[in-house]
Amino acid sequence: MNSFEQATLETLVSFKAKKPEEISRLLTNKKLQQEACELVKKWNDKRKQLGLAPWE
């Protein structure tokens, strides 16, 4: 997981965590990690279409 995927994961966790004790569990959730990676891939594909450099 690169730094942008990690930042995306942390943002997703901040929206989903209802209690502070859920944060560590959500950060290691494989489904949420996959969602973050897929979002970054989607954004990077769009950035490439627009002629911009992808985030890494």
mmCIF entry with sequence, helices, sheets and N, C-alpha, C, O atoms, coordinates in Angstrom:
data_MODEL
# 
_entry.id   MODEL 
# 
_entity.id                         1 
_entity.type                       polymer 
_entity.pdbx_number_of_molecules   1 
# 
_entity_poly.entity_id                      1 
_entity_poly.type                           'polypeptide(L)' 
_entity_poly.nstd_linkage                   no 
_entity_poly.nstd_monomer                   no 
_entity_poly.pdbx_seq_one_letter_code       MNSFEQATLETLVSFKAKKPEEISRLLTNKKLQQEACELVKKWNDKRKQLGLAPWE 
_entity_poly.pdbx_seq_one_letter_code_can   MNSFEQATLETLVSFKAKKPEEISRLLTNKKLQQEACELVKKWNDKRKQLGLAPWE 
_entity_poly.pdbx_strand_id                 A 
# 
loop_
_entity_poly_seq.entity_id 
_entity_poly_seq.num 
_entity_poly_seq.mon_id 
_entity_poly_seq.hetero 
1 1  MET n 
1 2  ASN n 
1 3  SER n 
1 4  PHE n 
1 5  GLU n 
1 6  GLN n 
1 7  ALA n 
1 8  THR n 
1 9  LEU n 
1 10 GLU n 
1 11 THR n 
1 12 LEU n 
1 13 VAL n 
1 14 SER n 
1 15 PHE n 
1 16 LYS n 
1 17 ALA n 
1 18 LYS n 
1 19 LYS n 
1 20 PRO n 
1 21 GLU n 
1 22 GLU n 
1 23 ILE n 
1 24 SER n 
1 25 ARG n 
1 26 LEU n 
1 27 LEU n 
1 28 THR n 
1 29 ASN n 
1 30 LYS n 
1 31 LYS n 
1 32 LEU n 
1 33 GLN n 
1 34 GLN n 
1 35 GLU n 
1 36 ALA n 
1 37 CYS n 
1 38 GLU n 
1 39 LEU n 
1 40 VAL n 
1 41 LYS n 
1 42 LYS n 
1 43 TRP n 
1 44 ASN n 
1 45 ASP n 
1 46 LYS n 
1 47 ARG n 
1 48 LYS n 
1 49 GLN n 
1 50 LEU n 
1 51 GLY n 
1 52 LEU n 
1 53 ALA n 
1 54 PRO n 
1 55 TRP n 
1 56 GLU n 
# 
_struct_asym.id          A 
_struct_asym.entity_id   1 
# 
loop_
_struct_conf.conf_type_id 
_struct_conf.id 
_struct_conf.pdbx_PDB_helix_id 
_struct_conf.beg_label_comp_id 
_struct_conf.beg_label_asym_id 
_struct_conf.beg_label_seq_id 
_struct_conf.pdbx_beg_PDB_ins_code 
_struct_conf.end_label_comp_id 
_struct_conf.end_label_asym_id 
_struct_conf.end_label_seq_id 
_struct_conf.pdbx_end_PDB_ins_code 
_struct_conf.beg_auth_comp_id 
_struct_conf.beg_auth_asym_id 
_struct_conf.beg_auth_seq_id 
_struct_conf.end_auth_comp_id 
_struct_conf.end_auth_asym_id 
_struct_conf.end_auth_seq_id 
_struct_conf.pdbx_PDB_helix_class 
_struct_conf.details 
_struct_conf.pdbx_PDB_helix_length 
HELX_P HELX_P1 AA1 SER A 3  ? LYS A 16 ? SER A 3  LYS A 16 1 ? 14 
HELX_P HELX_P2 AA2 GLU A 22 ? LEU A 27 ? GLU A 22 LEU A 27 1 ? 6  
HELX_P HELX_P3 AA3 LYS A 30 ? GLN A 49 ? LYS A 30 GLN A 49 1 ? 20 
# 
_struct_conf_type.id          HELX_P 
_struct_conf_type.criteria    ? 
_struct_conf_type.reference   ? 
# 
loop_
_atom_site.group_PDB 
_atom_site.id 
_atom_site.type_symbol 
_atom_site.label_atom_id 
_atom_site.label_alt_id 
_atom_site.label_comp_id 
_atom_site.label_asym_id 
_atom_site.label_entity_id 
_atom_site.label_seq_id 
_atom_site.pdbx_PDB_ins_code 
_atom_site.Cartn_x 
_atom_site.Cartn_y 
_atom_site.Cartn_z 
_atom_site.occupancy 
_atom_site.B_iso_or_equiv 
_atom_site.pdbx_formal_charge 
_atom_site.auth_seq_id 
_atom_site.auth_comp_id 
_atom_site.auth_asym_id 
_atom_site.auth_atom_id 
_atom_site.pdbx_PDB_model_num 
ATOM 1   N N  . MET A 1 1  ? 0.858   -1.173 0.000   1.00 0.00 ? 1  MET A N  1 
ATOM 2   C CA . MET A 1 1  ? 0.000   0.000  0.000   1.00 0.00 ? 1  MET A CA 1 
ATOM 3   C C  . MET A 1 1  ? 0.905   1.237  0.000   1.00 0.00 ? 1  MET A C  1 
ATOM 4   O O  . MET A 1 1  ? 1.758   1.395  0.873   1.00 0.00 ? 1  MET A O  1 
ATOM 5   N N  . ASN A 1 2  ? 0.705   2.104  -0.986  1.00 0.00 ? 2  ASN A N  1 
ATOM 6   C CA . ASN A 1 2  ? 1.526   3.313  -1.029  1.00 0.00 ? 2  ASN A CA 1 
ATOM 7   C C  . ASN A 1 2  ? 0.942   4.397  -0.110  1.00 0.00 ? 2  ASN A C  1 
ATOM 8   O O  . ASN A 1 2  ? -0.114  4.212  0.494   1.00 0.00 ? 2  ASN A O  1 
ATOM 9   N N  . SER A 1 3  ? 1.635   5.506  -0.020  1.00 0.00 ? 3  SER A N  1 
ATOM 10  C CA . SER A 1 3  ? 1.239   6.545  0.934   1.00 0.00 ? 3  SER A CA 1 
ATOM 11  C C  . SER A 1 3  ? -0.118  7.158  0.600   1.00 0.00 ? 3  SER A C  1 
ATOM 12  O O  . SER A 1 3  ? -0.866  7.527  1.506   1.00 0.00 ? 3  SER A O  1 
ATOM 13  N N  . PHE A 1 4  ? -0.446  7.271  -0.687  1.00 0.00 ? 4  PHE A N  1 
ATOM 14  C CA . PHE A 1 4  ? -1.744  7.849  -1.038  1.00 0.00 ? 4  PHE A CA 1 
ATOM 15  C C  . PHE A 1 4  ? -2.872  6.878  -0.717  1.00 0.00 ? 4  PHE A C  1 
ATOM 16  O O  . PHE A 1 4  ? -3.944  7.292  -0.275  1.00 0.00 ? 4  PHE A O  1 
ATOM 17  N N  . GLU A 1 5  ? -2.634  5.586  -0.937  1.00 0.00 ? 5  GLU A N  1 
ATOM 18  C CA . GLU A 1 5  ? -3.640  4.580  -0.564  1.00 0.00 ? 5  GLU A CA 1 
ATOM 19  C C  . GLU A 1 5  ? -3.838  4.569  0.946   1.00 0.00 ? 5  GLU A C  1 
ATOM 20  O O  . GLU A 1 5  ? -4.962  4.429  1.427   1.00 0.00 ? 5  GLU A O  1 
ATOM 21  N N  . GLN A 1 6  ? -2.744  4.716  1.698   1.00 0.00 ? 6  GLN A N  1 
ATOM 22  C CA . GLN A 1 6  ? -2.829  4.755  3.159   1.00 0.00 ? 6  GLN A CA 1 
ATOM 23  C C  . GLN A 1 6  ? -3.620  5.977  3.624   1.00 0.00 ? 6  GLN A C  1 
ATOM 24  O O  . GLN A 1 6  ? -4.450  5.875  4.528   1.00 0.00 ? 6  GLN A O  1 
ATOM 25  N N  . ALA A 1 7  ? -3.368  7.118  3.015   1.00 0.00 ? 7  ALA A N  1 
ATOM 26  C CA . ALA A 1 7  ? -4.109  8.337  3.372   1.00 0.00 ? 7  ALA A CA 1 
ATOM 27  C C  . ALA A 1 7  ? -5.592  8.180  3.044   1.00 0.00 ? 7  ALA A C  1 
ATOM 28  O O  . ALA A 1 7  ? -6.448  8.639  3.800   1.00 0.00 ? 7  ALA A O  1 
ATOM 29  N N  . THR A 1 8  ? -5.895  7.536  1.924   1.00 0.00 ? 8  THR A N  1 
ATOM 30  C CA . THR A 1 8  ? -7.284  7.297  1.540   1.00 0.00 ? 8  THR A CA 1 
ATOM 31  C C  . THR A 1 8  ? -7.951  6.366  2.544   1.00 0.00 ? 8  THR A C  1 
ATOM 32  O O  . THR A 1 8  ? -9.093  6.591  2.945   1.00 0.00 ? 8  THR A O  1 
ATOM 33  N N  . LEU A 1 9  ? -7.232  5.312  2.951   1.00 0.00 ? 9  LEU A N  1 
ATOM 34  C CA . LEU A 1 9  ? -7.752  4.388  3.959   1.00 0.00 ? 9  LEU A CA 1 
ATOM 35  C C  . LEU A 1 9  ? -8.050  5.127  5.257   1.00 0.00 ? 9  LEU A C  1 
ATOM 36  O O  . LEU A 1 9  ? -9.105  4.931  5.860   1.00 0.00 ? 9  LEU A O  1 
ATOM 37  N N  . GLU A 1 10 ? -7.130  5.970  5.681   1.00 0.00 ? 10 GLU A N  1 
ATOM 38  C CA . GLU A 1 10 ? -7.328  6.717  6.927   1.00 0.00 ? 10 GLU A CA 1 
ATOM 39  C C  . GLU A 1 10 ? -8.533  7.655  6.833   1.00 0.00 ? 10 GLU A C  1 
ATOM 40  O O  . GLU A 1 10 ? -9.250  7.852  7.813   1.00 0.00 ? 10 GLU A O  1 
ATOM 41  N N  . THR A 1 11 ? -8.748  8.225  5.661   1.00 0.00 ? 11 THR A N  1 
ATOM 42  C CA . THR A 1 11 ? -9.922  9.079  5.469   1.00 0.00 ? 11 THR A CA 1 
ATOM 43  C C  . THR A 1 11 ? -11.202 8.256  5.546   1.00 0.00 ? 11 THR A C  1 
ATOM 44  O O  . THR A 1 11 ? -12.173 8.671  6.179   1.00 0.00 ? 11 THR A O  1 
ATOM 45  N N  . LEU A 1 12 ? -11.207 7.087  4.901   1.00 0.00 ? 12 LEU A N  1 
ATOM 46  C CA . LEU A 1 12 ? -12.375 6.204  4.977   1.00 0.00 ? 12 LEU A CA 1 
ATOM 47  C C  . LEU A 1 12 ? -12.662 5.799  6.423   1.00 0.00 ? 12 LEU A C  1 
ATOM 48  O O  . LEU A 1 12 ? -13.812 5.794  6.862   1.00 0.00 ? 12 LEU A O  1 
ATOM 49  N N  . VAL A 1 13 ? -11.605 5.460  7.152   1.00 0.00 ? 13 VAL A N  1 
ATOM 50  C CA . VAL A 1 13 ? -11.766 5.061  8.549   1.00 0.00 ? 13 VAL A CA 1 
ATOM 51  C C  . VAL A 1 13 ? -12.336 6.214  9.369   1.00 0.00 ? 13 VAL A C  1 
ATOM 52  O O  . VAL A 1 13 ? -13.181 5.995  10.237  1.00 0.00 ? 13 VAL A O  1 
ATOM 53  N N  . SER A 1 14 ? -11.888 7.428  9.108   1.00 0.00 ? 14 SER A N  1 
ATOM 54  C CA . SER A 1 14 ? -12.391 8.569  9.877   1.00 0.00 ? 14 SER A CA 1 
ATOM 55  C C  . SER A 1 14 ? -13.882 8.787  9.665   1.00 0.00 ? 14 SER A C  1 
ATOM 56  O O  . SER A 1 14 ? -14.576 9.275  10.558  1.00 0.00 ? 14 SER A O  1 
ATOM 57  N N  . PHE A 1 15 ? -14.373 8.428  8.489   1.00 0.00 ? 15 PHE A N  1 
ATOM 58  C CA . PHE A 1 15 ? -15.813 8.541  8.230   1.00 0.00 ? 15 PHE A CA 1 
ATOM 59  C C  . PHE A 1 15 ? -16.600 7.377  8.814   1.00 0.00 ? 15 PHE A C  1 
ATOM 60  O O  . PHE A 1 15 ? -17.750 7.552  9.215   1.00 0.00 ? 15 PHE A O  1 
ATOM 61  N N  . LYS A 1 16 ? -16.002 6.197  8.868   1.00 0.00 ? 16 LYS A N  1 
ATOM 62  C CA . LYS A 1 16 ? -16.725 5.004  9.283   1.00 0.00 ? 16 LYS A CA 1 
ATOM 63  C C  . LYS A 1 16 ? -16.653 4.720  10.784  1.00 0.00 ? 16 LYS A C  1 
ATOM 64  O O  . LYS A 1 16 ? -17.576 4.124  11.339  1.00 0.00 ? 16 LYS A O  1 
ATOM 65  N N  . ALA A 1 17 ? -15.589 5.130  11.438  1.00 0.00 ? 17 ALA A N  1 
ATOM 66  C CA . ALA A 1 17 ? -15.422 4.828  12.865  1.00 0.00 ? 17 ALA A CA 1 
ATOM 67  C C  . ALA A 1 17 ? -16.401 5.654  13.693  1.00 0.00 ? 17 ALA A C  1 
ATOM 68  O O  . ALA A 1 17 ? -16.416 6.883  13.633  1.00 0.00 ? 17 ALA A O  1 
ATOM 69  N N  . LYS A 1 18 ? -17.206 4.953  14.456  1.00 0.00 ? 18 LYS A N  1 
ATOM 70  C CA . LYS A 1 18 ? -18.171 5.635  15.321  1.00 0.00 ? 18 LYS A CA 1 
ATOM 71  C C  . LYS A 1 18 ? -17.572 5.868  16.713  1.00 0.00 ? 18 LYS A C  1 
ATOM 72  O O  . LYS A 1 18 ? -17.959 6.797  17.422  1.00 0.00 ? 18 LYS A O  1 
ATOM 73  N N  . LYS A 1 19 ? -16.622 5.006  17.089  1.00 0.00 ? 19 LYS A N  1 
ATOM 74  C CA . LYS A 1 19 ? -15.974 5.098  18.391  1.00 0.00 ? 19 LYS A CA 1 
ATOM 75  C C  . LYS A 1 19 ? -14.463 5.012  18.185  1.00 0.00 ? 19 LYS A C  1 
ATOM 76  O O  . LYS A 1 19 ? -14.006 4.350  17.253  1.00 0.00 ? 19 LYS A O  1 
ATOM 77  N N  . PRO A 1 20 ? -13.687 5.668  19.037  1.00 0.00 ? 20 PRO A N  1 
ATOM 78  C CA . PRO A 1 20 ? -12.227 5.628  18.888  1.00 0.00 ? 20 PRO A CA 1 
ATOM 79  C C  . PRO A 1 20 ? -11.645 4.211  18.879  1.00 0.00 ? 20 PRO A C  1 
ATOM 80  O O  . PRO A 1 20 ? -10.648 3.960  18.203  1.00 0.00 ? 20 PRO A O  1 
ATOM 81  N N  . GLU A 1 21 ? -12.255 3.289  19.617  1.00 0.00 ? 21 GLU A N  1 
ATOM 82  C CA . GLU A 1 21 ? -11.724 1.929  19.678  1.00 0.00 ? 21 GLU A CA 1 
ATOM 83  C C  . GLU A 1 21 ? -11.923 1.150  18.371  1.00 0.00 ? 21 GLU A C  1 
ATOM 84  O O  . GLU A 1 21 ? -11.318 0.093  18.192  1.00 0.00 ? 21 GLU A O  1 
ATOM 85  N N  . GLU A 1 22 ? -12.745 1.648  17.473  1.00 0.00 ? 22 GLU A N  1 
ATOM 86  C CA . GLU A 1 22 ? -12.954 0.994  16.176  1.00 0.00 ? 22 GLU A CA 1 
ATOM 87  C C  . GLU A 1 22 ? -11.846 1.324  15.176  1.00 0.00 ? 22 GLU A C  1 
ATOM 88  O O  . GLU A 1 22 ? -11.698 0.625  14.173  1.00 0.00 ? 22 GLU A O  1 
ATOM 89  N N  . ILE A 1 23 ? -11.082 2.356  15.427  1.00 0.00 ? 23 ILE A N  1 
ATOM 90  C CA . ILE A 1 23 ? -10.096 2.842  14.453  1.00 0.00 ? 23 ILE A CA 1 
ATOM 91  C C  . ILE A 1 23 ? -9.071  1.767  14.104  1.00 0.00 ? 23 ILE A C  1 
ATOM 92  O O  . ILE A 1 23 ? -8.845  1.506  12.922  1.00 0.00 ? 23 ILE A O  1 
ATOM 93  N N  . SER A 1 24 ? -8.447  1.139  15.094  1.00 0.00 ? 24 SER A N  1 
ATOM 94  C CA . SER A 1 24 ? -7.412  0.143  14.792  1.00 0.00 ? 24 SER A CA 1 
ATOM 95  C C  . SER A 1 24 ? -8.001  -1.054 14.059  1.00 0.00 ? 24 SER A C  1 
ATOM 96  O O  . SER A 1 24 ? -7.359  -1.608 13.167  1.00 0.00 ? 24 SER A O  1 
ATOM 97  N N  . ARG A 1 25 ? -9.203  -1.458 14.419  1.00 0.00 ? 25 ARG A N  1 
ATOM 98  C CA . ARG A 1 25 ? -9.853  -2.580 13.736  1.00 0.00 ? 25 ARG A CA 1 
ATOM 99  C C  . ARG A 1 25 ? -10.126 -2.235 12.278  1.00 0.00 ? 25 ARG A C  1 
ATOM 100 O O  . ARG A 1 25 ? -9.891  -3.059 11.393  1.00 0.00 ? 25 ARG A O  1 
ATOM 101 N N  . LEU A 1 26 ? -10.617 -1.036 12.019  1.00 0.00 ? 26 LEU A N  1 
ATOM 102 C CA . LEU A 1 26 ? -10.930 -0.633 10.652  1.00 0.00 ? 26 LEU A CA 1 
ATOM 103 C C  . LEU A 1 26 ? -9.677  -0.441 9.808   1.00 0.00 ? 26 LEU A C  1 
ATOM 104 O O  . LEU A 1 26 ? -9.698  -0.721 8.609   1.00 0.00 ? 26 LEU A O  1 
ATOM 105 N N  . LEU A 1 27 ? -8.584  0.030  10.408  1.00 0.00 ? 27 LEU A N  1 
ATOM 106 C CA . LEU A 1 27 ? -7.341  0.223  9.655   1.00 0.00 ? 27 LEU A CA 1 
ATOM 107 C C  . LEU A 1 27 ? -6.769  -1.094 9.147   1.00 0.00 ? 27 LEU A C  1 
ATOM 108 O O  . LEU A 1 27 ? -6.044  -1.108 8.153   1.00 0.00 ? 27 LEU A O  1 
ATOM 109 N N  . THR A 1 28 ? -7.088  -2.204 9.819   1.00 0.00 ? 28 THR A N  1 
ATOM 110 C CA . THR A 1 28 ? -6.591  -3.510 9.389   1.00 0.00 ? 28 THR A CA 1 
ATOM 111 C C  . THR A 1 28 ? -7.637  -4.320 8.641   1.00 0.00 ? 28 THR A C  1 
ATOM 112 O O  . THR A 1 28 ? -7.392  -5.474 8.291   1.00 0.00 ? 28 THR A O  1 
ATOM 113 N N  . ASN A 1 29 ? -8.794  -3.731 8.393   1.00 0.00 ? 29 ASN A N  1 
ATOM 114 C CA . ASN A 1 29 ? -9.869  -4.404 7.676   1.00 0.00 ? 29 ASN A CA 1 
ATOM 115 C C  . ASN A 1 29 ? -9.499  -4.552 6.202   1.00 0.00 ? 29 ASN A C  1 
ATOM 116 O O  . ASN A 1 29 ? -9.317  -3.557 5.500   1.00 0.00 ? 29 ASN A O  1 
ATOM 117 N N  . LYS A 1 30 ? -9.388  -5.795 5.735   1.00 0.00 ? 30 LYS A N  1 
ATOM 118 C CA . LYS A 1 30 ? -8.942  -6.071 4.361   1.00 0.00 ? 30 LYS A CA 1 
ATOM 119 C C  . LYS A 1 30 ? -9.901  -5.488 3.321   1.00 0.00 ? 30 LYS A C  1 
ATOM 120 O O  . LYS A 1 30 ? -9.458  -4.992 2.285   1.00 0.00 ? 30 LYS A O  1 
ATOM 121 N N  . LYS A 1 31 ? -11.201 -5.540 3.585   1.00 0.00 ? 31 LYS A N  1 
ATOM 122 C CA . LYS A 1 31 ? -12.191 -5.017 2.639   1.00 0.00 ? 31 LYS A CA 1 
ATOM 123 C C  . LYS A 1 31 ? -12.036 -3.505 2.490   1.00 0.00 ? 31 LYS A C  1 
ATOM 124 O O  . LYS A 1 31 ? -12.120 -2.976 1.382   1.00 0.00 ? 31 LYS A O  1 
ATOM 125 N N  . LEU A 1 32 ? -11.816 -2.827 3.581   1.00 0.00 ? 32 LEU A N  1 
ATOM 126 C CA . LEU A 1 32 ? -11.640 -1.376 3.550   1.00 0.00 ? 32 LEU A CA 1 
ATOM 127 C C  . LEU A 1 32 ? -10.316 -1.005 2.878   1.00 0.00 ? 32 LEU A C  1 
ATOM 128 O O  . LEU A 1 32 ? -10.245 -0.014 2.151   1.00 0.00 ? 32 LEU A O  1 
ATOM 129 N N  . GLN A 1 33 ? -9.269  -1.799 3.119   1.00 0.00 ? 33 GLN A N  1 
ATOM 130 C CA . GLN A 1 33 ? -7.986  -1.572 2.448   1.00 0.00 ? 33 GLN A CA 1 
ATOM 131 C C  . GLN A 1 33 ? -8.145  -1.728 0.936   1.00 0.00 ? 33 GLN A C  1 
ATOM 132 O O  . GLN A 1 33 ? -7.600  -0.945 0.159   1.00 0.00 ? 33 GLN A O  1 
ATOM 133 N N  . GLN A 1 34 ? -8.896  -2.747 0.536   1.00 0.00 ? 34 GLN A N  1 
ATOM 134 C CA . GLN A 1 34 ? -9.133  -2.976 -0.892  1.00 0.00 ? 34 GLN A CA 1 
ATOM 135 C C  . GLN A 1 34 ? -9.932  -1.820 -1.495  1.00 0.00 ? 34 GLN A C  1 
ATOM 136 O O  . GLN A 1 34 ? -9.649  -1.384 -2.610  1.00 0.00 ? 34 GLN A O  1 
ATOM 137 N N  . GLU A 1 35 ? -10.921 -1.329 -0.763  1.00 0.00 ? 35 GLU A N  1 
ATOM 138 C CA . GLU A 1 35 ? -11.718 -0.197 -1.240  1.00 0.00 ? 35 GLU A CA 1 
ATOM 139 C C  . GLU A 1 35 ? -10.831 1.039  -1.452  1.00 0.00 ? 35 GLU A C  1 
ATOM 140 O O  . GLU A 1 35 ? -10.987 1.748  -2.446  1.00 0.00 ? 35 GLU A O  1 
ATOM 141 N N  . ALA A 1 36 ? -9.915  1.295  -0.535  1.00 0.00 ? 36 ALA A N  1 
ATOM 142 C CA . ALA A 1 36 ? -9.001  2.439  -0.659  1.00 0.00 ? 36 ALA A CA 1 
ATOM 143 C C  . ALA A 1 36 ? -8.131  2.282  -1.901  1.00 0.00 ? 36 ALA A C  1 
ATOM 144 O O  . ALA A 1 36 ? -7.946  3.238  -2.654  1.00 0.00 ? 36 ALA A O  1 
ATOM 145 N N  . CYS A 1 37 ? -7.598  1.087  -2.118  1.00 0.00 ? 37 CYS A N  1 
ATOM 146 C CA . CYS A 1 37 ? -6.744  0.844  -3.290  1.00 0.00 ? 37 CYS A CA 1 
ATOM 147 C C  . CYS A 1 37 ? -7.524  1.008  -4.586  1.00 0.00 ? 37 CYS A C  1 
ATOM 148 O O  . CYS A 1 37 ? -7.007  1.556  -5.560  1.00 0.00 ? 37 CYS A O  1 
ATOM 149 N N  . GLU A 1 38 ? -8.770  0.531  -4.601  1.00 0.00 ? 38 GLU A N  1 
ATOM 150 C CA . GLU A 1 38 ? -9.603  0.663  -5.796  1.00 0.00 ? 38 GLU A CA 1 
ATOM 151 C C  . GLU A 1 38 ? -9.935  2.125  -6.086  1.00 0.00 ? 38 GLU A C  1 
ATOM 152 O O  . GLU A 1 38 ? -9.960  2.542  -7.244  1.00 0.00 ? 38 GLU A O  1 
ATOM 153 N N  . LEU A 1 39 ? -10.189 2.898  -5.037  1.00 0.00 ? 39 LEU A N  1 
ATOM 154 C CA . LEU A 1 39 ? -10.464 4.324  -5.232  1.00 0.00 ? 39 LEU A CA 1 
ATOM 155 C C  . LEU A 1 39 ? -9.259  5.044  -5.821  1.00 0.00 ? 39 LEU A C  1 
ATOM 156 O O  . LEU A 1 39 ? -9.402  5.857  -6.734  1.00 0.00 ? 39 LEU A O  1 
ATOM 157 N N  . VAL A 1 40 ? -8.080  4.745  -5.302  1.00 0.00 ? 40 VAL A N  1 
ATOM 158 C CA . VAL A 1 40 ? -6.866  5.379  -5.812  1.00 0.00 ? 40 VAL A CA 1 
ATOM 159 C C  . VAL A 1 40 ? -6.645  4.991  -7.271  1.00 0.00 ? 40 VAL A C  1 
ATOM 160 O O  . VAL A 1 40 ? -6.276  5.836  -8.086  1.00 0.00 ? 40 VAL A O  1 
ATOM 161 N N  . LYS A 1 41 ? -6.867  3.719  -7.608  1.00 0.00 ? 41 LYS A N  1 
ATOM 162 C CA . LYS A 1 41 ? -6.718  3.276  -8.995  1.00 0.00 ? 41 LYS A CA 1 
ATOM 163 C C  . LYS A 1 41 ? -7.700  4.030  -9.905  1.00 0.00 ? 41 LYS A C  1 
ATOM 164 O O  . LYS A 1 41 ? -7.336  4.473  -10.995 1.00 0.00 ? 41 LYS A O  1 
ATOM 165 N N  . LYS A 1 42 ? -8.932  4.163  -9.445  1.00 0.00 ? 42 LYS A N  1 
ATOM 166 C CA . LYS A 1 42 ? -9.955  4.882  -10.221 1.00 0.00 ? 42 LYS A CA 1 
ATOM 167 C C  . LYS A 1 42 ? -9.535  6.340  -10.426 1.00 0.00 ? 42 LYS A C  1 
ATOM 168 O O  . LYS A 1 42 ? -9.628  6.864  -11.536 1.00 0.00 ? 42 LYS A O  1 
ATOM 169 N N  . TRP A 1 43 ? -9.079  6.986  -9.364  1.00 0.00 ? 43 TRP A N  1 
ATOM 170 C CA . TRP A 1 43 ? -8.655  8.384  -9.466  1.00 0.00 ? 43 TRP A CA 1 
ATOM 171 C C  . TRP A 1 43 ? -7.450  8.522  -10.381 1.00 0.00 ? 43 TRP A C  1 
ATOM 172 O O  . TRP A 1 43 ? -7.376  9.458  -11.176 1.00 0.00 ? 43 TRP A O  1 
ATOM 173 N N  . ASN A 1 44 ? -6.495  7.585  -10.273 1.00 0.00 ? 44 ASN A N  1 
ATOM 174 C CA . ASN A 1 44 ? -5.301  7.643  -11.111 1.00 0.00 ? 44 ASN A CA 1 
ATOM 175 C C  . ASN A 1 44 ? -5.644  7.438  -12.576 1.00 0.00 ? 44 ASN A C  1 
ATOM 176 O O  . ASN A 1 44 ? -5.062  8.088  -13.445 1.00 0.00 ? 44 ASN A O  1 
ATOM 177 N N  . ASP A 1 45 ? -6.584  6.540  -12.863 1.00 0.00 ? 45 ASP A N  1 
ATOM 178 C CA . ASP A 1 45 ? -7.024  6.348  -14.249 1.00 0.00 ? 45 ASP A CA 1 
ATOM 179 C C  . ASP A 1 45 ? -7.601  7.647  -14.798 1.00 0.00 ? 45 ASP A C  1 
ATOM 180 O O  . ASP A 1 45 ? -7.321  8.024  -15.936 1.00 0.00 ? 45 ASP A O  1 
ATOM 181 N N  . LYS A 1 46 ? -8.404  8.327  -13.994 1.00 0.00 ? 46 LYS A N  1 
ATOM 182 C CA . LYS A 1 46 ? -9.003  9.595  -14.415 1.00 0.00 ? 46 LYS A CA 1 
ATOM 183 C C  . LYS A 1 46 ? -7.924  10.667 -14.593 1.00 0.00 ? 46 LYS A C  1 
ATOM 184 O O  . LYS A 1 46 ? -7.972  11.448 -15.543 1.00 0.00 ? 46 LYS A O  1 
ATOM 185 N N  . ARG A 1 47 ? -6.959  10.701 -13.685 1.00 0.00 ? 47 ARG A N  1 
ATOM 186 C CA . ARG A 1 47 ? -5.862  11.673 -13.798 1.00 0.00 ? 47 ARG A CA 1 
ATOM 187 C C  . ARG A 1 47 ? -5.074  11.452 -15.086 1.00 0.00 ? 47 ARG A C  1 
ATOM 188 O O  . ARG A 1 47 ? -4.700  12.412 -15.759 1.00 0.00 ? 47 ARG A O  1 
ATOM 189 N N  . LYS A 1 48 ? -4.821  10.187 -15.431 1.00 0.00 ? 48 LYS A N  1 
ATOM 190 C CA . LYS A 1 48 ? -4.085  9.862  -16.659 1.00 0.00 ? 48 LYS A CA 1 
ATOM 191 C C  . LYS A 1 48 ? -4.873  10.324 -17.882 1.00 0.00 ? 48 LYS A C  1 
ATOM 192 O O  . LYS A 1 48 ? -4.295  10.850 -18.834 1.00 0.00 ? 48 LYS A O  1 
ATOM 193 N N  . GLN A 1 49 ? -6.208  10.126 -17.857 1.00 0.00 ? 49 GLN A N  1 
ATOM 194 C CA . GLN A 1 49 ? -7.056  10.568 -18.965 1.00 0.00 ? 49 GLN A CA 1 
ATOM 195 C C  . GLN A 1 49 ? -6.986  12.075 -19.151 1.00 0.00 ? 49 GLN A C  1 
ATOM 196 O O  . GLN A 1 49 ? -7.084  12.579 -20.270 1.00 0.00 ? 49 GLN A O  1 
ATOM 197 N N  . LEU A 1 50 ? -6.818  12.784 -18.055 1.00 0.00 ? 50 LEU A N  1 
ATOM 198 C CA . LEU A 1 50 ? -6.753  14.247 -18.092 1.00 0.00 ? 50 LEU A CA 1 
ATOM 199 C C  . LEU A 1 50 ? -5.340  14.751 -18.381 1.00 0.00 ? 50 LEU A C  1 
ATOM 200 O O  . LEU A 1 50 ? -5.114  15.957 -18.472 1.00 0.00 ? 50 LEU A O  1 
ATOM 201 N N  . GLY A 1 51 ? -4.387  13.822 -18.526 1.00 0.00 ? 51 GLY A N  1 
ATOM 202 C CA . GLY A 1 51 ? -3.011  14.204 -18.821 1.00 0.00 ? 51 GLY A CA 1 
ATOM 203 C C  . GLY A 1 51 ? -2.211  14.597 -17.587 1.00 0.00 ? 51 GLY A C  1 
ATOM 204 O O  . GLY A 1 51 ? -1.171  15.247 -17.695 1.00 0.00 ? 51 GLY A O  1 
ATOM 205 N N  . LEU A 1 52 ? -2.697  14.202 -16.420 1.00 0.00 ? 52 LEU A N  1 
ATOM 206 C CA . LEU A 1 52 ? -2.010  14.514 -15.160 1.00 0.00 ? 52 LEU A CA 1 
ATOM 207 C C  . LEU A 1 52 ? -1.202  13.308 -14.689 1.00 0.00 ? 52 LEU A C  1 
ATOM 208 O O  . LEU A 1 52 ? -1.487  12.172 -15.065 1.00 0.00 ? 52 LEU A O  1 
ATOM 209 N N  . ALA A 1 53 ? -0.210  13.565 -13.879 1.00 0.00 ? 53 ALA A N  1 
ATOM 210 C CA . ALA A 1 53 ? 0.590   12.474 -13.315 1.00 0.00 ? 53 ALA A CA 1 
ATOM 211 C C  . ALA A 1 53 ? -0.227  11.746 -12.246 1.00 0.00 ? 53 ALA A C  1 
ATOM 212 O O  . ALA A 1 53 ? -0.930  12.381 -11.459 1.00 0.00 ? 53 ALA A O  1 
ATOM 213 N N  . PRO A 1 54 ? -0.135  10.419 -12.218 1.00 0.00 ? 54 PRO A N  1 
ATOM 214 C CA . PRO A 1 54 ? -0.863  9.668  -11.178 1.00 0.00 ? 54 PRO A CA 1 
ATOM 215 C C  . PRO A 1 54 ? -0.243  9.870  -9.809  1.00 0.00 ? 54 PRO A C  1 
ATOM 216 O O  . PRO A 1 54 ? 0.953   10.141 -9.693  1.00 0.00 ? 54 PRO A O  1 
ATOM 217 N N  . TRP A 1 55 ? -1.050  9.740  -8.782  1.00 0.00 ? 55 TRP A N  1 
ATOM 218 C CA . TRP A 1 55 ? -0.560  9.800  -7.416  1.00 0.00 ? 55 TRP A CA 1 
ATOM 219 C C  . TRP A 1 55 ? 0.120   8.490  -7.078  1.00 0.00 ? 55 TRP A C  1 
ATOM 220 O O  . TRP A 1 55 ? -0.323  7.429  -7.518  1.00 0.00 ? 55 TRP A O  1 
ATOM 221 N N  . GLU A 1 56 ? 1.179   8.551  -6.310  1.00 0.00 ? 56 GLU A N  1 
ATOM 222 C CA . GLU A 1 56 ? 1.894   7.347  -5.908  1.00 0.00 ? 56 GLU A CA 1 
ATOM 223 C C  . GLU A 1 56 ? 2.080   7.287  -4.438  1.00 0.00 ? 56 GLU A C  1 
ATOM 224 O O  . GLU A 1 56 ? 2.666   6.332  -3.929  1.00 0.00 ? 56 GLU A O  1 
# 
